[in-house]
């Protein structure tokens, strides 16, 4: 059997230990007794038996039980009278004893890392009496360690960081390996560290496991991460020792050791002149190999002719310099700008200032491109004034615009009608002169804000806008009037000189110095005996009574015309009528009622009084008519009409019997006159408030008085007869009237004609004549045939 290098080393170690411990397997420990130990029937002198600590090698791989040691008592004479027993940890399960010889063997493989020692108790007994011949003694079996555990990095793998450009010997991280072997015995647990991968950049201290930098000026920008393999080996690193490894990832952290640098010494950008203010013109960036805060930089314009036109700011996310416009560009004024821009790091590390200035410069040239621009007005806002008395066509003012482009195209003007919906103003398309197009009224609109459009003649799509505010100047064109609608009353017991109303006036005009109104009575009312007017000289006037007492029965309303003049130039005036009602007042002068007494009618009634009287009379008449109508409805039949309908006669006498010669009932000759007139009848069972259009009935002309009387009697009988057919049900075959194409179809007219007339043609006249066709045709008999 061939052994490997490691197995051969283990074999040599075990062999050496066995040789060293061979003399210790039967050690004895002398133990004094305080008093002699007596056996039954005999005495023996004071004796003792000797123990030593037992050792057993761990990880025994043999097939036979491993000999541990031997127990022996001086009492044992070798005749087999003494037997030995073992108790305690692992007794019988791990450790067994030969009860005759006292030899102890281990029956199982032992591992010191699981349990380093076992405490057992031994006793010698008399085999016959089974009584102890020696006191029970305790001893220890210690497991002897061998190097069977390699070092382990319990915290691995490791990650660490170290700043770039760090000097040699800068500590990075410490690694620690543990060995489960006995550190107090031999070198099995004595570990040394070495680096297997990572040279020449890093090193490790053999005893402490501290990893340090081994090269100067390691540059993160060249390589920012390293993978190290660290080995821990026991037996102080000697051959035959066990080893373990771990990995360490070392990252170089950034320092500001790289200044910003522009990739180019100059840049050029073209921008249109129409670009709005605050628009981005360009983005430039200085390259910086550093990262994070070390790459943060700021930009500024240090020189150039565009200092006031452009500005530069930094984008915090991309660290770009953003150039924007501060003022409007004008190709006609300036076609290009040159800017000197500096980029500098915000956080500079003093250790690396020797590498050079941490800033850089570049030149940016901005070319302004020409754009066809809309016309520009000479003023952003024009203010104009015009009197509201101005005539149509009056010139208000002039606006002016020009084409800012080099072509300087002619400009045409117009008014944006969305700002002048009523078309009060016009503008000359060529000169820009604004005139009035309608009469103006300051009271309707005091200020007009209009927009004037200026278009290039060569390119109408280019439109400029100018704003004009036209203020309308006031003239005195509105007469004064009452400030409100006054409700003036005077008590019947009023005394002369009593104030009954204080009035004021308003004027829609707006004079510069304010209003001044003058009040007086008109010439017609100046000499009246009832009231007088007093001008208070403060734009108010007072109405006073002029006589003692008023009577409503004589006159309930007075109309006082008041003349008001304003202070305009020229002044305007108006006459306003104040209505004064005479009222009955209480003791405090508060009006109670202002209507004339109903029981005393003056000689001359007003229109209102006449209307009230007529309304009362009409109301009484309506009530009387309703009462009479309700009483008659209780006594009269449902059909409210003196006239009768000949159709009832046909229904009542539907048994014609002997045909048309049967005239026993009445004189049929009365029906020969078919000239009739229609009339609308009213049903008695319909309420008076809602009238329905009744079916047409027939009214005979005055010549048929006898016929009417007869019909009236028969109608009464039909109304009270419950067996008679309904009145309306007979209308389907009623007399068609004078306008009928078929004339009268009544069989009553056949008295003077032959009775064998053929009526079959009625079937061809449509559904409206179906009933007559059934009655007079040759078809089957019907109910009334």
C-alpha positions in Angstrom: 0.0 0.0 0.0 1.5 3.3 -1.0 1.2 6.3 1.2 0.9 9.9 0.1 3.1 12.6 1.4 0.5 13.9 3.8 -0.5 10.4 5.0 3.2 9.5 5.5 3.7 12.6 7.7 0.7 11.7 9.8 2.1 8.2 10.3 5.4 9.5 11.5 3.7 11.8 13.9 1.6 9.0 15.4 4.6 6.7 15.6 6.6 9.3 17.5 3.9 9.9 20.0 3.5 6.2 20.6 7.2 5.9 21.4 7.2 8.8 23.7 4.2 7.6 25.6 5.0 3.9 25.8 6.4 4.2 29.3 3.3 5.9 30.6 0.7 3.4 29.8 1.0 1.6 33.2 1.7 4.5 35.5 0.7 4.3 39.1 -0.3 7.0 41.5 0.5 6.5 45.2 -2.4 7.4 47.3 -2.2 7.5 51.1 -5.0 6.3 53.2 -5.9 7.9 56.5 -6.6 4.6 58.1 -6.0 1.0 57.2 -8.5 -0.8 55.1 -9.7 -4.1 56.6 -10.9 -7.1 54.7 -13.2 -9.6 56.4 -11.2 -12.1 58.4 -7.9 -10.4 58.0 -6.1 -7.1 58.2 -3.6 -5.6 55.8 -1.1 -2.9 56.2 -1.5 0.6 54.9 -1.1 0.4 51.1 -1.7 2.6 48.1 -2.1 2.2 44.3 -0.7 4.6 41.7 -2.4 6.4 38.8 -1.2 8.7 36.0 -3.1 10.7 33.6 -3.9 8.7 30.4 -3.3 10.0 26.9 -4.9 8.7 23.8 -4.2 9.8 20.2 -7.1 11.2 18.3 -8.2 10.1 14.9 -6.9 6.5 15.4 -7.8 4.7 12.1 -6.8 1.0 13.1 -9.1 -2.0 13.1 -8.2 -3.2 16.7 -9.2 -1.3 19.8 -6.7 1.3 20.8 -4.8 0.5 24.0 -5.2 3.4 26.4 -3.6 2.2 29.7 -3.7 -0.2 32.6 -5.2 -0.1 36.1 -3.5 -2.1 38.9 -3.9 -2.5 42.6 -1.3 -3.8 45.0 -4.0 -6.1 46.4 -4.1 -7.9 43.1 -1.8 -10.9 43.4 -2.5 -12.0 39.9 -4.7 -14.9 41.0 -7.9 -13.5 39.5 -9.5 -12.7 42.8 -9.6 -9.0 41.9 -11.8 -7.5 39.2 -11.7 -4.0 37.8 -14.7 -1.9 36.8 -14.9 1.4 35.0 -17.6 4.1 35.1 -18.0 7.8 34.0 -17.9 9.5 30.6 -17.7 7.1 27.7 -17.4 4.0 29.9 -18.6 0.9 28.1 -19.5 2.9 25.0 -16.1 4.3 24.1 -13.8 2.9 26.7 -13.8 -0.7 27.9 -11.7 -2.4 30.6 -10.5 -5.9 31.0 -11.8 -6.7 34.5 -9.1 -9.3 35.1 -6.0 -7.3 33.9 -7.3 -3.7 34.2 -6.3 -2.9 30.6 -8.3 0.0 29.1 -9.0 0.2 25.3 -10.8 2.8 23.2 -13.3 1.1 20.8 -14.2 4.2 18.7 -12.3 6.9 16.8 -11.8 10.0 19.0 -11.8 13.6 17.9 -10.2 16.1 20.1 -12.1 18.9 18.5 -15.3 17.3 19.6 -14.2 16.5 23.1 -10.7 17.1 24.5 -10.8 14.8 27.6 -13.0 12.2 29.4 -13.3 11.9 33.2 -13.8 8.3 34.4 -13.9 6.5 37.8 -12.1 3.1 38.5 -12.7 0.6 41.2 -11.1 -2.7 42.3 -13.6 -5.3 43.7 -13.2 -8.6 45.4 -14.5 -11.0 42.8 -16.1 -13.3 45.4 -17.7 -10.8 47.7 -18.0 -8.0 45.1 -16.8 -5.6 47.7 -14.2 -2.9 46.9 -10.7 -3.6 48.0 -9.6 -0.1 47.1 -11.4 3.2 47.3 -13.0 4.4 44.1 -10.5 6.7 42.2 -11.1 9.3 39.4 -8.8 9.7 36.5 -8.8 11.6 33.2 -8.2 10.3 29.6 -7.0 13.2 27.6 -7.2 13.1 23.8 -3.9 13.9 22.3 -4.2 16.4 19.4 -2.8 15.7 15.9 -2.8 18.2 13.0 -6.0 17.2 11.4 -7.7 20.7 10.8 -6.6 23.2 8.3 -6.9 26.9 9.0 -10.2 28.5 7.9 -11.2 32.2 7.1 -14.5 32.4 8.8 -15.1 36.0 7.6 -14.0 35.5 4.0 -14.2 36.4 1.2 -13.2 40.0 2.0 -13.7 43.3 0.2 -11.8 46.4 0.9 -10.9 49.8 -0.5 -7.9 52.0 -0.5 -7.4 55.4 -2.0 -5.5 55.5 -5.2 -2.0 56.9 -5.2 -1.5 55.7 -1.6 2.1 55.3 -0.4 3.7 51.9 0.1 2.7 50.2 3.3 -0.8 51.7 3.5 -3.0 49.3 5.4 -5.8 47.9 3.4 -7.5 45.2 5.5 -6.7 42.5 8.1 -7.7 38.8 7.4 -7.9 36.2 10.2 -7.8 32.4 9.9 -8.7 30.1 12.8 -7.4 26.5 13.3 -9.5 24.0 15.3 -6.4 22.1 16.5 -5.0 22.4 20.0 -3.0 25.7 20.3 -1.3 24.5 23.5 0.2 21.4 22.0 2.7 21.5 19.2 2.4 23.8 16.2 -0.8 22.4 14.8 -2.7 25.7 15.4 0.2 28.1 14.7 -0.8 29.9 11.5 1.2 32.0 9.1 -0.1 34.1 6.2 1.2 34.5 2.7 -0.1 36.0 -0.5 -0.6 33.7 -3.4 -2.1 36.2 -5.9 -1.8 40.0 -5.9 1.9 40.7 -6.1 3.6 43.0 -6.6 0.7 45.4 -5.8 0.0 44.2 -2.2 1.7 42.3 0.6 0.5 40.6 3.8 2.1 40.4 7.2 2.8 36.6 8.0 1.8 36.7 11.6 -1.0 39.4 11.7 -2.7 38.9 8.3 -2.7 42.7 7.6 -2.7 43.4 3.9 -0.8 46.5 2.8 0.0 48.3 -0.5 3.3 47.2 -2.0 3.6 49.6 -5.0 3.4 53.5 -5.0 1.2 55.6 -7.2 -1.4 53.0 -8.1 -3.8 54.8 -10.4 -7.5 54.1 -10.3 -7.9 55.4 -13.8 -5.5 52.7 -15.0 -6.9 49.9 -12.9 -9.4 50.3 -10.2 -9.8 46.8 -8.8 -7.6 43.9 -7.7 -8.3 40.3 -6.7 -5.9 38.9 -4.0 -5.6 35.3 -2.8 -4.4 34.9 0.8 -3.2 31.6 2.3 -3.1 30.6 6.0 -0.9 27.6 6.8 -0.5 25.9 10.2 2.6 24.2 11.6 4.2 27.6 11.3 4.3 27.2 7.6 6.5 24.2 7.6 6.2 21.3 5.2 3.4 19.0 6.2 1.2 21.8 7.6 -2.4 22.2 6.5 -3.5 25.4 4.7 -6.6 27.4 3.7 -7.2 30.3 1.4 -9.5 33.2 1.0 -10.0 36.0 -1.6 -9.8 39.7 -1.0 -11.2 42.2 -3.5 -9.4 45.5 -3.2 -11.0 48.6 -4.9 -9.0 51.7 -5.4 -11.1 54.7 -4.4 -10.9 57.9 -6.4 -8.9 61.0 -5.4 -8.9 64.2 -7.4 -5.6 63.6 -9.2 -6.8 64.5 -12.7 -7.5 68.1 -13.8 -10.4 68.9 -16.2 -9.4 69.2 -19.9 -11.4 70.4 -22.9 -11.2 67.9 -25.7 -10.9 70.8 -28.2 -9.3 74.3 -28.0 -12.2 75.9 -29.8 -15.9 75.3 -30.6 -18.3 77.0 -33.1 -22.1 77.0 -33.1 -24.6 78.5 -35.4 -27.9 79.9 -33.9 -30.8 81.6 -35.6 -31.5 85.2 -34.5 -35.1 84.3 -33.7 -34.0 82.0 -30.9 -36.0 83.0 -27.8 -34.3 84.3 -24.6 -33.3 81.5 -22.2 -32.9 79.0 -25.0 -29.9 76.7 -25.0 -27.3 77.6 -27.6 -24.7 74.9 -26.9 -23.4 72.3 -24.4 -19.7 71.8 -23.8 -17.9 69.5 -21.4 -14.4 69.3 -20.0 -13.2 65.7 -19.6 -12.2 64.6 -16.1 -11.0 61.1 -15.4 -12.1 61.4 -11.8 -15.5 60.4 -10.6 -18.0 61.7 -8.1 -17.2 64.9 -6.2 -13.7 64.9 -7.6 -15.1 65.3 -11.1 -17.5 68.2 -10.2 -16.6 71.4 -11.9 -17.9 74.9 -12.6 -17.8 76.9 -15.8 -17.6 80.6 -16.3 -17.2 83.1 -19.2 -13.9 84.9 -18.4 -13.6 87.0 -21.6 -15.2 87.8 -24.9 -17.7 90.1 -26.5 -20.8 88.1 -25.5 -20.5 88.6 -21.7 -23.9 90.3 -21.4 -25.6 88.3 -24.2 -24.8 84.8 -23.0 -24.4 83.0 -19.7 -23.1 79.5 -18.8 -24.3 77.1 -16.1 -23.4 73.6 -15.1 -25.6 70.5 -15.4 -25.2 68.7 -12.1 -26.0 65.3 -13.6 -23.7 65.4 -16.6 -21.2 68.1 -15.5 -21.8 69.9 -18.9 -21.5 73.6 -19.4 -24.8 74.9 -20.8 -24.7 78.1 -22.7 -28.0 80.0 -22.9 -29.2 83.4 -24.3 -29.7 86.3 -22.0 -30.7 88.9 -24.6 -32.4 88.7 -28.0 -30.1 88.2 -30.9 -30.2 90.5 -33.9 -28.4 89.5 -37.1 -28.6 93.0 -38.4 -26.8 94.4 -35.3 -24.1 91.7 -34.7 -23.4 88.5 -36.6 -21.1 86.6 -34.3 -19.9 86.4 -30.7 -16.7 85.0 -29.1 -16.5 83.6 -25.6 -13.6 82.5 -23.5 -14.8 79.8 -21.1 -13.0 78.3 -18.2 -13.7 74.9 -16.5 -12.3 74.3 -13.0 -12.7 71.5 -10.4 -14.7 72.5 -7.4 -12.8 70.2 -4.9 -9.1 70.4 -5.3 -6.7 68.0 -3.4 -3.6 70.0 -2.3 -1.5 66.8 -2.5 -1.8 66.8 -6.2 -1.3 70.5 -7.1 2.0 69.6 -8.4 0.3 67.8 -11.3 -0.7 71.2 -12.7 -3.6 73.6 -12.5 -7.0 71.9 -12.0 -8.7 74.1 -14.7 -8.7 74.5 -18.5 -9.8 77.1 -21.0 -11.5 76.9 -24.4 -12.9 79.3 -27.0 -16.6 79.2 -28.2 -17.6 81.2 -31.3 -21.3 81.7 -31.8 -22.5 82.6 -35.4 -25.8 84.4 -35.6 -27.9 83.3 -38.6 -30.3 85.7 -40.4 -34.0 84.9 -40.1 -36.9 86.5 -41.9 -38.4 88.4 -39.0 -41.9 90.0 -38.7 -42.2 93.8 -38.8 -41.4 95.6 -35.5 -43.4 98.6 -34.2 -41.5 101.6 -33.0 -43.4 101.4 -29.7 -44.7 98.4 -27.8 -47.9 100.4 -26.8 -49.4 103.4 -28.4 -51.7 105.7 -26.3 -54.2 107.9 -28.2 -57.2 110.0 -27.2 -60.2 111.1 -29.1 -63.4 113.0 -28.2 -66.6 111.1 -28.2 -68.0 114.0 -30.3 -65.5 113.2 -33.1 -67.0 112.8 -36.5 -66.6 109.7 -38.6 -63.2 109.8 -40.3 -61.4 111.9 -37.6 -57.7 111.1 -37.4 -56.8 109.7 -34.0 -53.1 108.9 -34.4 -50.5 107.0 -36.4 -48.6 103.8 -35.8 -45.3 102.8 -37.5 -43.5 99.5 -38.1 -40.6 98.5 -40.1 -39.0 95.3 -41.5 -35.9 94.6 -39.3 -34.4 92.4 -42.0 -31.8 93.7 -44.4 -34.3 93.6 -47.3 -36.5 96.2 -45.4 -39.7 95.1 -47.2 -42.6 97.6 -47.2 -45.2 97.1 -44.5 -49.0 97.1 -44.7 -51.2 97.7 -41.7 -54.6 96.3 -40.6 -56.7 96.1 -37.4 -57.3 92.8 -35.7 -61.1 92.8 -35.8 -61.2 90.4 -32.9 -60.2 93.4 -30.8 -62.5 95.8 -32.6 -65.7 93.7 -33.1 -67.9 96.8 -33.6 -65.5 98.2 -36.2 -65.2 101.6 -34.5 -61.8 102.3 -36.1 -60.1 102.1 -39.5 -56.4 102.2 -40.4 -54.7 103.2 -43.6 -52.9 100.2 -44.9 -49.9 102.2 -46.1 -49.5 105.0 -43.7 -50.7 103.5 -40.4 -53.1 106.4 -39.7 -56.0 105.4 -37.4 -59.3 107.1 -37.9 -62.8 106.7 -36.5 -65.3 104.6 -38.5 -68.3 105.1 -36.2 -69.7 107.5 -33.7 -68.1 107.0 -30.3 -69.9 106.9 -26.9 -67.7 107.3 -23.8 -70.6 106.1 -21.7 -70.6 102.7 -23.6 -66.9 102.2 -23.7 -64.4 104.6 -22.3 -61.2 102.9 -23.5 -60.7 100.8 -26.7 -57.7 98.4 -26.7 -57.0 97.3 -30.3 -54.3 95.3 -31.9 -52.7 96.6 -35.1 -51.2 94.0 -37.5 -48.2 94.8 -39.7 -47.4 92.5 -42.6 -44.5 92.4 -44.9 -45.5 93.0 -48.5 -43.1 90.3 -49.8 -44.0 87.7 -47.2 -47.5 88.2 -45.7 -46.9 85.3 -43.3 -44.6 87.6 -41.3 -46.9 89.5 -39.1 -46.0 91.9 -36.3 -48.4 93.1 -33.7 -48.7 96.5 -32.1 -51.0 97.5 -29.3 -53.0 100.7 -29.2 -55.0 102.1 -26.3 -57.6 104.7 -27.4 -59.2 106.7 -24.6 -62.5 108.4 -25.4 -62.8 112.0 -24.0 -66.1 112.9 -22.5 -68.5 115.6 -23.7 -71.7 116.7 -22.1 -74.1 114.7 -24.1 -76.3 113.2 -21.3 -79.0 115.2 -19.5 -79.4 114.7 -15.8 -82.2 112.6 -14.4 -83.5 111.4 -11.1 -81.0 109.3 -9.1 -83.7 106.7 -8.4 -87.4 106.1 -8.8 -89.0 107.9 -5.9 -92.1 106.8 -4.1 -93.3 110.0 -2.6 -96.3 110.3 -0.3 -98.1 113.2 1.4 -100.3 112.9 4.4 -103.8 114.2 4.3 -103.2 116.2 7.4 -99.9 117.7 6.1 -99.1 121.2 7.1 -97.7 124.0 4.8 -93.9 123.9 4.5 -93.6 120.3 5.4 -90.8 118.3 3.7 -92.2 115.3 1.9 -89.2 114.3 -0.4 -85.5 115.0 -0.9 -84.4 114.3 -4.4 -81.0 114.0 -6.1 -79.8 113.6 -9.7 -77.3 111.6 -11.7 -75.6 112.2 -15.0 -73.8 109.6 -17.2 -71.2 112.2 -18.2 -68.0 112.5 -16.3 -67.0 116.2 -16.1 -63.5 117.0 -15.0 -64.6 119.1 -12.0 -67.5 116.9 -11.0 -71.3 117.4 -11.4 -73.3 120.5 -10.4 -77.0 120.2 -10.7 -79.7 122.9 -10.5 -83.3 122.0 -9.6 -86.5 124.0 -10.2 -90.1 123.5 -11.0 -91.2 123.8 -14.6 -93.0 127.0 -15.7 -96.3 125.2 -15.8 -95.9 123.9 -12.2 -94.2 127.0 -10.7 -97.5 128.6 -9.6 -99.3 125.5 -8.3 -100.9 125.8 -4.9 -99.9 122.3 -3.6 -96.1 121.9 -3.6 -93.0 123.9 -4.0 -89.3 123.0 -4.6 -86.2 124.2 -2.8 -82.7 123.8 -4.4 -80.2 122.8 -1.6 -77.2 123.9 -3.8 -75.5 120.5 -3.0 -76.9 118.5 -6.0 -80.1 117.8 -4.0 -83.5 119.5 -3.8 -86.3 119.3 -1.3 -90.0 119.1 -2.1 -92.3 120.9 0.4 -96.1 121.2 0.8 -97.6 124.6 0.0 -101.0 124.3 1.5 -102.8 122.9 4.5 -104.4 119.4 4.2 -105.1 117.1 1.2 -108.1 114.8 0.5 -107.8 111.5 -1.3 -111.4 111.7 -2.3 -110.7 114.9 -4.2 -107.4 113.9 -5.7 -105.2 110.9 -4.7 -102.2 111.5 -7.0 -100.3 114.6 -7.9 -97.7 114.9 -10.7 -95.0 117.4 -10.1 -92.7 118.2 -13.1 -89.1 119.1 -11.9 -86.6 120.8 -14.2 -82.9 119.7 -13.7 -79.9 121.5 -15.4 -76.3 120.3 -15.3 -73.2 122.4 -15.3 -71.7 121.1 -18.5 -70.7 123.3 -21.5 -73.1 123.5 -23.1 -75.4 122.6 -20.3 -78.2 120.0 -20.7 -81.5 119.8 -18.9 -84.4 117.4 -18.5 -87.8 117.4 -17.0 -88.5 114.6 -14.5 -92.0 114.0 -13.1 -92.3 113.2 -9.4 -95.4 111.2 -8.5 -96.9 112.2 -5.1 -99.6 110.0 -3.6 -102.0 111.3 -0.9 -102.1 108.8 2.0 -103.9 108.4 5.3 -101.2 108.7 8.0 -101.1 107.8 11.7 -100.2 110.2 14.4 -96.4 109.8 13.6 -96.9 110.7 10.0 -96.4 107.2 8.7 -98.6 106.4 5.7 -101.2 103.7 6.3 -103.2 103.5 3.1 -103.0 105.5 -0.1 -106.1 104.3 -2.1 -109.2 106.3 -2.6 -112.3 105.4 -0.6 -114.4 102.7 -2.5 -117.8 104.1 -1.4 -117.3 107.6 -2.6 -116.9 108.0 -6.3 -115.6 111.3 -7.5 -117.1 112.9 -10.6 -114.1 112.0 -12.7 -112.8 108.5 -12.3 -109.3 107.6 -13.2 -108.5 104.8 -15.7 -107.3 102.5 -12.8 -110.5 103.0 -10.9 -112.6 102.2 -13.9 -110.7 99.0 -14.6 -111.1 97.9 -11.0 -114.8 98.5 -11.1 -115.2 96.5 -14.4 -113.2 93.7 -13.0 -115.5 93.4 -10.0 -118.6 93.5 -12.2 -117.2 90.8 -14.5 -116.3 88.6 -11.5 -119.9 88.8 -10.2 -121.3 88.0 -13.6 -119.2 84.9 -13.9 -120.2 83.7 -10.4 -123.9 84.2 -11.3 -123.5 82.3 -14.6 -121.8 79.4 -12.8 -124.5 79.1 -10.2 -127.3 79.1 -12.9 -125.4 76.5 -14.9 -125.0 74.2 -12.0 -128.7 74.4 -11.2 -129.7 73.7 -14.7 -127.4 70.7 -15.0 -129.4 69.1 -12.1 -132.7 69.3 -14.0 -131.9 69.2 -17.8 -130.8 66.2 -19.8 -127.2 65.7 -20.9 -127.6 67.2 -24.4 -127.7 71.0 -23.8 -129.4 72.2 -27.0 -132.8 73.2 -28.3 -132.1 71.8 -31.7 -132.5 68.2 -32.5 -130.6 65.7 -34.7 -132.6 63.8 -37.3 -130.3 60.9 -36.8 -132.0 60.1 -33.5 -135.2 59.6 -35.3 -133.6 56.9 -37.5 -132.3 55.1 -34.5 -135.6 55.3 -32.6 -137.6 54.0 -35.5 -135.1 51.4 -36.8 -138.0 49.0 -37.6 -139.0 50.5 -40.9 -141.4 47.7 -41.4 -143.2 48.4 -44.7 -140.3 50.3 -46.2 -140.3 53.9 -47.1 -144.1 54.1 -47.6 -144.4 53.7 -43.8 -145.1 57.3 -42.8 -147.4 56.6 -40.0 -145.0 58.1 -37.4 -144.7 61.6 -38.9 -144.8 63.5 -42.1 -141.8 62.3 -44.1 -142.1 65.1 -46.5 -140.5 67.4 -44.0 -137.2 65.7 -44.5 -137.1 66.5 -48.2 -135.4 69.8 -47.6 -131.8 68.8 -47.1 -130.3 72.3 -46.9 -128.9 72.2 -43.4 -126.2 74.1 -41.4 -123.8 72.7 -38.8 -123.6 73.8 -35.3 -121.3 72.9 -32.3 -123.2 71.4 -29.4 -122.2 71.1 -25.8 -122.7 68.1 -23.6 -124.2 68.8 -20.2 -121.9 66.2 -18.6 -118.7 68.2 -19.5 -117.4 70.6 -16.9 -117.5 74.3 -17.9 -113.8 74.9 -17.4 -112.7 72.3 -20.1 -114.7 72.4 -23.3 -114.3 69.6 -25.8 -115.0 70.0 -29.4 -118.3 68.2 -29.8 -119.2 66.3 -32.9 -121.0 68.2 -35.6 -124.8 68.2 -35.4 -127.4 69.6 -37.8 -129.5 72.6 -37.4 -132.5 73.0 -39.6 -133.3 76.3 -41.3 -136.2 78.3 -39.8 -138.7 76.9 -42.4 -138.8 73.5 -40.7 -140.2 74.6 -37.3 -142.7 71.7 -37.1 -139.9 69.3 -37.9 -137.7 70.8 -35.1 -140.5 70.4 -32.6 -141.0 66.8 -33.5 -137.3 66.1 -33.3 -137.1 67.8 -29.9 -139.8 65.5 -28.4 -138.2 62.4 -29.8 -134.8 63.5 -28.5 -136.1 63.9 -25.0 -137.5 60.4 -25.2 -134.2 59.0 -26.4 -132.3 60.8 -23.6 -134.4 59.2 -20.9 -134.6 55.8 -22.6 -131.8 53.5 -21.3 -132.4 51.1 -24.2 -131.7 53.7 -26.9 -128.3 53.5 -28.6 -125.6 56.1 -27.7 -126.0 59.4 -29.4 -122.5 59.4 -30.9 -122.6 55.9 -32.2 -124.9 57.0 -35.1 -122.5 59.5 -36.5 -120.9 56.9 -38.8 -123.9 57.0 -41.1 -125.1 60.5 -40.6 -126.1 63.0 -43.3 -122.9 64.0 -45.2 -123.8 67.6 -45.6 -124.1 69.9 -48.5 -120.5 69.4 -49.4 -120.6 65.7 -49.8 -119.8 64.4 -53.3 -122.5 61.7 -52.9 -125.2 64.3 -51.8 -127.5 62.9 -49.2 -127.6 59.1 -48.8 -130.6 59.0 -46.5 -133.3 56.7 -47.5 -135.8 59.3 -46.3 -135.3 61.1 -49.6 -136.5 58.1 -51.6 -140.2 58.9 -50.9 -140.4 60.5 -54.3 -138.3 58.0 -56.2 -138.5 54.3 -57.0 -137.8 52.0 -54.1 -135.8 49.6 -56.2 -132.8 51.8 -56.5 -129.4 50.0 -56.6 -126.9 51.2 -53.9 -124.1 48.7 -54.7 -121.9 51.5 -55.9 -121.4 52.6 -52.3 -118.9 49.8 -51.8 -116.6 51.6 -54.2 -116.4 54.8 -52.2 -114.0 53.6 -49.5 -114.1 52.6 -45.8 -116.0 55.8 -44.8 -119.0 54.5 -46.6 -118.7 50.9 -45.6 -121.6 51.2 -43.0 -123.9 52.7 -45.7 -122.9 50.0 -48.1 -123.8 47.3 -45.6 -127.1 49.0 -44.9 -128.3 49.7 -48.4 -126.3 47.2 -50.5 -127.3 43.7 -51.5 -125.0 42.2 -48.9 -126.2 40.3 -45.8 -128.7 42.0 -43.5 -127.3 44.2 -40.7 -128.6 45.3 -37.4 -130.4 48.4 -38.6 -131.5 47.3 -42.1 
